[in-house]
Amino acid sequence: MYRVSKRDGVVVDFNVTKISAAIEKAFIACNKCCKGLYPLQKKS
């Protein structure tokens, strides 16, 4: 498995679950603040 260096210098195992949760939270936050600004389909 991969090892990563955190900001504080500690080296830990790469945790794909933690990364995917952070990405999911970012998408949810963007959808809440940008709702309606980037429509997926054109309105007729």
PDB file as gemmi writes it, atoms N, CA and C in Angstrom:
CRYST1    1.000    1.000    1.000  90.00  90.00  90.00 P 1                      
ATOM      1  N   MET A   1       0.848  -1.191   0.000  1.00  0.00           N  
ATOM      2  CA  MET A   1       0.000   0.000   0.000  1.00  0.00           C  
ATOM      3  C   MET A   1       0.883   1.240   0.000  1.00  0.00           C  
ATOM      4  N   TYR A   2       0.305   2.342  -0.338  1.00  0.00           N  
ATOM      5  CA  TYR A   2       1.037   3.608  -0.390  1.00  0.00           C  
ATOM      6  C   TYR A   2       1.149   4.245   0.992  1.00  0.00           C  
ATOM      7  N   ARG A   3       2.211   5.003   1.181  1.00  0.00           N  
ATOM      8  CA  ARG A   3       2.403   5.769   2.416  1.00  0.00           C  
ATOM      9  C   ARG A   3       2.444   7.241   2.011  1.00  0.00           C  
ATOM     10  N   VAL A   4       1.876   8.101   2.845  1.00  0.00           N  
ATOM     11  CA  VAL A   4       1.854   9.538   2.568  1.00  0.00           C  
ATOM     12  C   VAL A   4       2.401  10.299   3.772  1.00  0.00           C  
ATOM     13  N   SER A   5       2.948  11.467   3.491  1.00  0.00           N  
ATOM     14  CA  SER A   5       3.465  12.332   4.543  1.00  0.00           C  
ATOM     15  C   SER A   5       2.443  13.427   4.794  1.00  0.00           C  
ATOM     16  N   LYS A   6       1.970  13.514   6.027  1.00  0.00           N  
ATOM     17  CA  LYS A   6       0.988  14.532   6.386  1.00  0.00           C  
ATOM     18  C   LYS A   6       1.674  15.876   6.596  1.00  0.00           C  
ATOM     19  N   ARG A   7       0.897  16.940   6.740  1.00  0.00           N  
ATOM     20  CA  ARG A   7       1.451  18.282   6.918  1.00  0.00           C  
ATOM     21  C   ARG A   7       2.360  18.404   8.132  1.00  0.00           C  
ATOM     22  N   ASP A   8       2.068  17.623   9.166  1.00  0.00           N  
ATOM     23  CA  ASP A   8       2.888  17.706  10.373  1.00  0.00           C  
ATOM     24  C   ASP A   8       4.127  16.811  10.306  1.00  0.00           C  
ATOM     25  N   GLY A   9       4.345  16.157   9.144  1.00  0.00           N  
ATOM     26  CA  GLY A   9       5.534  15.346   8.941  1.00  0.00           C  
ATOM     27  C   GLY A   9       5.369  13.874   9.260  1.00  0.00           C  
ATOM     28  N   VAL A  10       4.252  13.489   9.838  1.00  0.00           N  
ATOM     29  CA  VAL A  10       3.999  12.088  10.184  1.00  0.00           C  
ATOM     30  C   VAL A  10       3.705  11.311   8.897  1.00  0.00           C  
ATOM     31  N   VAL A  11       4.308  10.137   8.754  1.00  0.00           N  
ATOM     32  CA  VAL A  11       4.071   9.278   7.593  1.00  0.00           C  
ATOM     33  C   VAL A  11       3.050   8.220   7.983  1.00  0.00           C  
ATOM     34  N   VAL A  12       1.969   8.130   7.190  1.00  0.00           N  
ATOM     35  CA  VAL A  12       0.880   7.192   7.495  1.00  0.00           C  
ATOM     36  C   VAL A  12       0.488   6.440   6.229  1.00  0.00           C  
ATOM     37  N   ASP A  13      -0.248   5.347   6.398  1.00  0.00           N  
ATOM     38  CA  ASP A  13      -0.782   4.614   5.251  1.00  0.00           C  
ATOM     39  C   ASP A  13      -1.830   5.461   4.543  1.00  0.00           C  
ATOM     40  N   PHE A  14      -1.860   5.375   3.217  1.00  0.00           N  
ATOM     41  CA  PHE A  14      -2.866   6.079   2.423  1.00  0.00           C  
ATOM     42  C   PHE A  14      -4.226   5.473   2.719  1.00  0.00           C  
ATOM     43  N   ASN A  15      -5.212   6.326   3.005  1.00  0.00           N  
ATOM     44  CA  ASN A  15      -6.552   5.859   3.359  1.00  0.00           C  
ATOM     45  C   ASN A  15      -7.537   6.347   2.301  1.00  0.00           C  
ATOM     46  N   VAL A  16      -7.874   5.480   1.351  1.00  0.00           N  
ATOM     47  CA  VAL A  16      -8.759   5.862   0.254  1.00  0.00           C  
ATOM     48  C   VAL A  16     -10.156   6.234   0.762  1.00  0.00           C  
ATOM     49  N   THR A  17     -10.605   5.630   1.841  1.00  0.00           N  
ATOM     50  CA  THR A  17     -11.920   5.948   2.396  1.00  0.00           C  
ATOM     51  C   THR A  17     -11.972   7.387   2.879  1.00  0.00           C  
ATOM     52  N   LYS A  18     -10.905   7.833   3.521  1.00  0.00           N  
ATOM     53  CA  LYS A  18     -10.847   9.199   4.029  1.00  0.00           C  
ATOM     54  C   LYS A  18     -10.834  10.211   2.878  1.00  0.00           C  
ATOM     55  N   ILE A  19     -10.082   9.907   1.828  1.00  0.00           N  
ATOM     56  CA  ILE A  19     -10.008  10.790   0.668  1.00  0.00           C  
ATOM     57  C   ILE A  19     -11.357  10.856  -0.043  1.00  0.00           C  
ATOM     58  N   SER A  20     -11.988   9.713  -0.252  1.00  0.00           N  
ATOM     59  CA  SER A  20     -13.272   9.709  -0.952  1.00  0.00           C  
ATOM     60  C   SER A  20     -14.353  10.433  -0.147  1.00  0.00           C  
ATOM     61  N   ALA A  21     -14.311  10.349   1.171  1.00  0.00           N  
ATOM     62  CA  ALA A  21     -15.274  11.070   2.010  1.00  0.00           C  
ATOM     63  C   ALA A  21     -15.070  12.582   1.885  1.00  0.00           C  
ATOM     64  N   ALA A  22     -13.812  13.010   1.826  1.00  0.00           N  
ATOM     65  CA  ALA A  22     -13.523  14.437   1.672  1.00  0.00           C  
ATOM     66  C   ALA A  22     -14.004  14.958   0.312  1.00  0.00           C  
ATOM     67  N   ILE A  23     -13.798  14.174  -0.738  1.00  0.00           N  
ATOM     68  CA  ILE A  23     -14.257  14.570  -2.073  1.00  0.00           C  
ATOM     69  C   ILE A  23     -15.783  14.643  -2.113  1.00  0.00           C  
ATOM     70  N   GLU A  24     -16.438  13.671  -1.505  1.00  0.00           N  
ATOM     71  CA  GLU A  24     -17.901  13.660  -1.457  1.00  0.00           C  
ATOM     72  C   GLU A  24     -18.431  14.897  -0.723  1.00  0.00           C  
ATOM     73  N   LYS A  25     -17.821  15.252   0.396  1.00  0.00           N  
ATOM     74  CA  LYS A  25     -18.244  16.434   1.149  1.00  0.00           C  
ATOM     75  C   LYS A  25     -18.054  17.703   0.327  1.00  0.00           C  
ATOM     76  N   ALA A  26     -16.975  17.771  -0.456  1.00  0.00           N  
ATOM     77  CA  ALA A  26     -16.732  18.941  -1.306  1.00  0.00           C  
ATOM     78  C   ALA A  26     -17.805  19.062  -2.386  1.00  0.00           C  
ATOM     79  N   PHE A  27     -18.177  17.947  -3.022  1.00  0.00           N  
ATOM     80  CA  PHE A  27     -19.230  17.985  -4.024  1.00  0.00           C  
ATOM     81  C   PHE A  27     -20.562  18.405  -3.418  1.00  0.00           C  
ATOM     82  N   ILE A  28     -20.877  17.898  -2.255  1.00  0.00           N  
ATOM     83  CA  ILE A  28     -22.134  18.262  -1.587  1.00  0.00           C  
ATOM     84  C   ILE A  28     -22.137  19.743  -1.237  1.00  0.00           C  
ATOM     85  N   ALA A  29     -21.023  20.247  -0.712  1.00  0.00           N  
ATOM     86  CA  ALA A  29     -20.935  21.661  -0.349  1.00  0.00           C  
ATOM     87  C   ALA A  29     -21.069  22.542  -1.585  1.00  0.00           C  
ATOM     88  N   CYS A  30     -20.444  22.151  -2.669  1.00  0.00           N  
ATOM     89  CA  CYS A  30     -20.523  22.938  -3.905  1.00  0.00           C  
ATOM     90  C   CYS A  30     -21.947  22.945  -4.446  1.00  0.00           C  
ATOM     91  N   ASN A  31     -22.610  21.823  -4.383  1.00  0.00           N  
ATOM     92  CA  ASN A  31     -23.981  21.751  -4.872  1.00  0.00           C  
ATOM     93  C   ASN A  31     -24.895  22.656  -4.057  1.00  0.00           C  
ATOM     94  N   LYS A  32     -24.659  22.769  -2.761  1.00  0.00           N  
ATOM     95  CA  LYS A  32     -25.493  23.617  -1.917  1.00  0.00           C  
ATOM     96  C   LYS A  32     -25.266  25.093  -2.215  1.00  0.00           C  
ATOM     97  N   CYS A  33     -24.016  25.500  -2.398  1.00  0.00           N  
ATOM     98  CA  CYS A  33     -23.735  26.921  -2.574  1.00  0.00           C  
ATOM     99  C   CYS A  33     -23.892  27.372  -4.024  1.00  0.00           C  
ATOM    100  N   CYS A  34     -23.816  26.454  -4.973  1.00  0.00           N  
ATOM    101  CA  CYS A  34     -23.844  26.827  -6.389  1.00  0.00           C  
ATOM    102  C   CYS A  34     -25.114  26.365  -7.089  1.00  0.00           C  
ATOM    103  N   LYS A  35     -26.092  25.937  -6.328  1.00  0.00           N  
ATOM    104  CA  LYS A  35     -27.311  25.377  -6.909  1.00  0.00           C  
ATOM    105  C   LYS A  35     -27.959  26.383  -7.855  1.00  0.00           C  
ATOM    106  N   GLY A  36     -28.188  25.952  -9.063  1.00  0.00           N  
ATOM    107  CA  GLY A  36     -28.826  26.807 -10.057  1.00  0.00           C  
ATOM    108  C   GLY A  36     -27.836  27.603 -10.898  1.00  0.00           C  
ATOM    109  N   LEU A  37     -26.602  27.704 -10.483  1.00  0.00           N  
ATOM    110  CA  LEU A  37     -25.625  28.462 -11.265  1.00  0.00           C  
ATOM    111  C   LEU A  37     -25.115  27.673 -12.459  1.00  0.00           C  
ATOM    112  N   TYR A  38     -25.062  26.368 -12.333  1.00  0.00           N  
ATOM    113  CA  TYR A  38     -24.548  25.505 -13.387  1.00  0.00           C  
ATOM    114  C   TYR A  38     -25.562  24.413 -13.693  1.00  0.00           C  
ATOM    115  N   PRO A  39     -26.641  24.759 -14.393  1.00  0.00           N  
ATOM    116  CA  PRO A  39     -27.664  23.746 -14.668  1.00  0.00           C  
ATOM    117  C   PRO A  39     -27.133  22.645 -15.575  1.00  0.00           C  
ATOM    118  N   LEU A  40     -27.589  21.427 -15.347  1.00  0.00           N  
ATOM    119  CA  LEU A  40     -27.156  20.299 -16.170  1.00  0.00           C  
ATOM    120  C   LEU A  40     -27.845  20.308 -17.535  1.00  0.00           C  
ATOM    121  N   GLN A  41     -29.044  20.839 -17.587  1.00  0.00           N  
ATOM    122  CA  GLN A  41     -29.781  20.888 -18.852  1.00  0.00           C  
ATOM    123  C   GLN A  41     -30.300  22.296 -19.059  1.00  0.00           C  
ATOM    124  N   LYS A  42     -30.420  22.681 -20.342  1.00  0.00           N  
ATOM    125  CA  LYS A  42     -30.991  23.984 -20.650  1.00  0.00           C  
ATOM    126  C   LYS A  42     -32.495  23.941 -20.408  1.00  0.00           C  
ATOM    127  N   LYS A  43     -33.013  25.030 -19.861  1.00  0.00           N  
ATOM    128  CA  LYS A  43     -34.453  25.103 -19.640  1.00  0.00           C  
ATOM    129  C   LYS A  43     -35.130  25.525 -20.929  1.00  0.00           C  
ATOM    130  N   SER A  44     -36.285  24.957 -21.196  1.00  0.00           N  
ATOM    131  CA  SER A  44     -37.021  25.261 -22.438  1.00  0.00           C  
ATOM    132  C   SER A  44     -37.805  26.538 -22.305  1.00  0.00           C  
TER     133      SER A  44                                                      
END                                                                             
